[in-house]
Each structure stands twice: as C-alpha cells, then as structure tokens.
Amino acid sequence: MRRPRIAKPALRDIFDRHEGRLIHKVDHYFPIYERHFERFRGTAPTILEIGVAQGGSVEMWHAYFGRGTTTVGLDIEPRSATLARPGRRSHVVIGDQGDPDVLRRIAAEHGPFDIILDDGSHRAEHQLILLDTLWDELTEDGVLLVEDLHTDYWPNYGGGHLRPGTFIERIKPLLDDINAFNSREDSFQPTRWTSTLTGIHVYDSVVVLERGKHQPFTTSMAGRPSFDTVNGLPVSEAISDEHQARMAEMNTPARRIRRAVLNPGLVVDGVRRRVQRHG
C-alpha cells in the first residue's frame, strides 16, 4: 500500500515553530521566499547567504530545503565562525562582502550557487559588488535575492530617492537590458544581462533576479483561424507552412468527428460562423 504524501511545511510555519538560534525577518518576505525558492526544495541546493548574524536563518534554510542542502554563510563578525557545521553541510566564511577577492574565493571553493541571498551590510556599494562579482557564479537557473533595500532610501546608509549609486537605481536599466533583443535601434543592443537575465521581480525592500539562458522570443500557433485574415494578412501569408499542414490534418473527417464527440459546442459555433460568413 502506497504511503500518503505528507505536505511540506510552509517556510512561515518552519519559522514560527523555530526554537533554535535567533532569526529576525521582515514579515512580508516569507511569501517572496516561497515564490522564488520553493522549486529548489528537495533538490539539494547550494545556497550562499551574505550575513550570518545569529545563525538562525541557516537552520531555517536547512529545514526548508531538506536533505543534502549546502549553506555557505559570509559574515564580517569573527564569532560567526563558531556557527559552522561542516559535517552538516553548513559552512561559514569570515570576510568583508565588499571585497571582490573574498567573494571570488568563496565562489571558487563552494560555487556555483543555486541561490544567493544578500542580507549583509545593506549598503548599496556592497550589494553592487556582489551583483557584479557573483552573477556568473549562479547556476543557469539560479536566483539572486537582495533584501532590506529600504536602506537605499535612508541617507545614513548612503541612500536617497533617485540617488545615483544605489542598488535600486542600478536595477532600473536592467528593465531595458532584459528587453534588448526587441530593439530596432542601433544605439540599443543586447548586453551580458540580456542573454543571462530571465526575470526581474521588485517588491517592497526586495529585488529578485533570475538567471537563465535568455534568447529572442519565438511564437507558436494552435487551432484554426476564425476569419480569412490574421493580423491584417491573408491566412496563407500569416500562418506558417508547418501550421497550415496541421490545420489540414484538423480538417480530416476523423478529426472532425473527434472534435464533435469531445466538444459538441465547437461544431455548433462552426456552423454558426459559416452561416454568418455566407449570409
């Protein structure tokens, strides 16, 4: 007899039941984590978390992602080294997240990463160094999440509305880069971001960037046209030879009978359209 599947607990439930090391999180982050991290559950992901703090979030991630998860934490606080548990795939590196050499060393030793989560200094200059140094250290379908970006608007963190040099201001041009394959202007051409960035998600205080192989979009057709033109062109010009061949197969007696049996309403609609077309 097959055992019933046990539902995996939500991240917020894991957090609420947590009795280990201290975790401090903004409440509305949890659905954001679930939306972008859930697909990695049970896949033994490798996670780089900038900012170890008290070590509680590392315990939470291991509980959430499951067996085989590897976490690598980076913190400037020397005491954080005592929180490492290498035998449990939990590593801690002491260093400055604003030092590209430190980031490159971590990537060489522990990368590539499925998830990079920046919960470190919350200073824009450090967040930008992370982005530029570690973007290529993500797996092809990896995720970079930068949180606590409200500091981009706080002067004591070097922030301010529309202030150049913040992470938020750096992200805005990426909206153009991700669409650069659609450009018809010589002055606007694809960049490294165009071919590697597949998604940009902006929330209150959080930005999520999704990495992947990004190519110019393609289109497909299904079904049969309702009129003798498509997008202002005759059907013979607007529809590819491949799809016209599929349409011919749809019009065989066997396929018509199959459609009638599966969806009689389609047959009625087809008769109505023919009557309207021929007056």
N, C-alpha and C positions, 0 to 999 in steps of 0.2 A: 504494500500500500504506500503510495507516494505521500510524503510529509507535506502538510500545507505550508505555503511560503509565508515566512514571517516578515512583515513590513519593516523596512529600515526606519529607525527613528529620525525625525527631522533634526536639523542642526540646532534649532532653538530648544528642542526638548533635551538634547545632549547637554547644552549649556545650562539649562535650568536645573538639571539633575547633578551637575558637576560639583564634586566635593574635594577636588584636588587642588592644584596650585591656582592662584588668583588669575581670573580673566576679567578684563574690562573692555566692553564693546559698546558701540553705539547701537541702539535697539533696531533701527531700521536697516542695519547692514545684513541681518540674517537672511531675509528673503533674497537679497542681492547675491550673497554667497551661494545660496541654494540654486538660484537661477543659472549661475555660471560654473559652479563646481560639481553639481550633482552627477554629471556624466562621468566624472572620474572615480566615483565610488566603486570599490571592488576591483579597481584596475591596477592597484599597487603603484600609485603616482609618486613622483618625486617633487617635493614642494620646498621652495625657498621662501622663508619668511624673514623679512627685514624688521628687526625689533622683537626681541625675545621677552623682554620685561620680566614678569614673574614666572614665566614658563607655562602658564595655564593654557594658552591657546594651542601650544604644541600638543598637549594632551588631548585637547578637544579635536584637533585635526586627525590625530591617530584614531580616535574613537569614531569619527565621522567617516573617514575614507576606508578604514578597515585594514585587514591583514596585508602585510607587505608594503605599507606606506613608508616612505622615507622622508623625513623632515630635516631641513638644514636651516638653522637659525643664525642670523648675524646680529651682533649687538656690540656696542662700544663699552658696555659695563663688564669689567673683568669677572664679577661674581657670577655672571650668566654662564660661564664655562662649567660651573658645578651642576648645571641643569641638563647637561648632555647625557644621553643614554645610548652610546654607540651600539650596544648589543641589542637594542630595541629599534634600531634604525633612526635614532634621534641624535642629530649632531648639532653642535654649537661652535661657531667661529667668532672669535673676538676681533673686532676691527671696525674701521670707520667706513660707513656706507658711502661717504663722499669721496673715497679713494678708489679710482677705477682699477688699480692694481689689485686691491683686496677683492673686488668683485670678480675680476678675471681669474684670480687664484681659486676662488670658490667654484666658479663655473668649470674650471679645468679639473678640479678634484671631484665635484659632485654632480655636475650637469650632464646632459641637458635637463631642463626642468619642465614639468607639465604645468605647474602653477608657480608664479612669483607674486608674492603679496607684500606690498610695501606699507608697513605700519611702523616705520622707524622714526627719524628725526622730525618728519613733517615739514621739512624745509624744501622749498622748490628746487634749489640748486642741487640738492642730493637726489631728489626724485628724477630730475632730468639726467643726471649722471647715470642713474640706474637704468633709465629708459634707453639711453644711447649705448651703454656698455653691455646690457644683458638681453636686449631684444632678440638678438640672434642666438641666444642660449636657451630659448624656449623650444620645446618640441613643435613639430609642424602644426599641431592643433592645440598649442598651449595657450595659456591665459595669463595676462599681467593685470593685476588689480592694485590700484593705488588708492588708499583710503585716507580719511581725515583731511580732505582737500579744502575744508573750510579755512584752514590756515593760509591758503592762497589769498584770502581776503583780509587777513589780520596783519596790520603794519608791524607788530612786534616779531612776526615771522618773515618779514620781508615781502609781505603780500599787499594787495590792494586791488580794487576794482579796475580791470583793464590794465593792470600794471605789467609791463614787459618783463619777461623772465620767469613768470610763474608757470606751474605745470598746466593750469587751465588754459593760459594763453598759448602754450606750445601745442596743446591738443587741437585747438580750433582749426589750424591749417590742415590737419590730418583729414578733416572732413572733405577737403578738396582732393587731397592725395588719394584717398580711397576711391574717388570717382574719376581719377585722371585718365583711365582708359577710355572714357567717354568724351574726352576733349577733342575739339576740332580746330584748336588754335595752336600754332607752332610754339607760342610762348608758354604753354601749359602742357607739360609732358609728364608721363609716369615717373615715379621715383622708387627708391627701395621700399617705401611704405606701400606704394600701390600694389606691388607684387607679393607682399607678405602680410598685409593687414586685411583681415576679413570682416572685422566688426569693431565698432566704437560704441560703447554704452556709457552714457553720462547720467549720474544720479546725484542727489544731494550729497556732497562731500566725497563721492566715489567716482572714479573712472575705470572702466574695464576695457582693455584692448585684447582682441582675439587674433591670434596668429594663424596663418594657414597659407595655402597656395592660392593666390588670387589671380584670376585671368579675366580677360574681357568676357562679358556675359554672352551667352548663347540663348536662342529661343527654340521652342518646340510647339507643335500644333497637335491637337487631338479633335476628333469629331468632324462634322460636315458643315459647310457654310450655309447660312440661312438666306443669303442674298447672292446676286451674281457679281458683286464686287466685295473686296476685302481691303480695308484701309485705302479706299479710293482707286484700287487697281482691279482689273478683271481677275477672276479666280485663277485663270491659267497662268497669270503673271505673279500673283501674290502668294500662291501656295507652291511649295517645293514639289519637284517631281516625286520625291520619296513619299510625301504625304498624299499626293494625288493617287499614287499607287495604292496606299492604304485605303483611301476613300473608295477606290474601285472595288476593293475587297469587301468594304462595308455594304456595297450595293448588290452583292450576290444574293440570290434567293435564300440560301441557308442563313446568311447573316440577318436578312430582313425578318425571317421567321423567328430567329433567336431574339431579336430586339422586341418583336411583338409579344413574345411569351414573357420576357423578363420585365418589360415596361410598356404595357398597352397604351399608356398616356402619350408616349412618344409617337406612336402610329397616328393617333388622333390629331396631335399637333402637326404632323407631317401632312396629313390630308388637308387640314385647315390652311396651311401655308400654300399648298398647291392650288386650292380653290381661290385664295386671295390673289395669287400671282396671275392666274388665268382669267380672273374676273368672273 
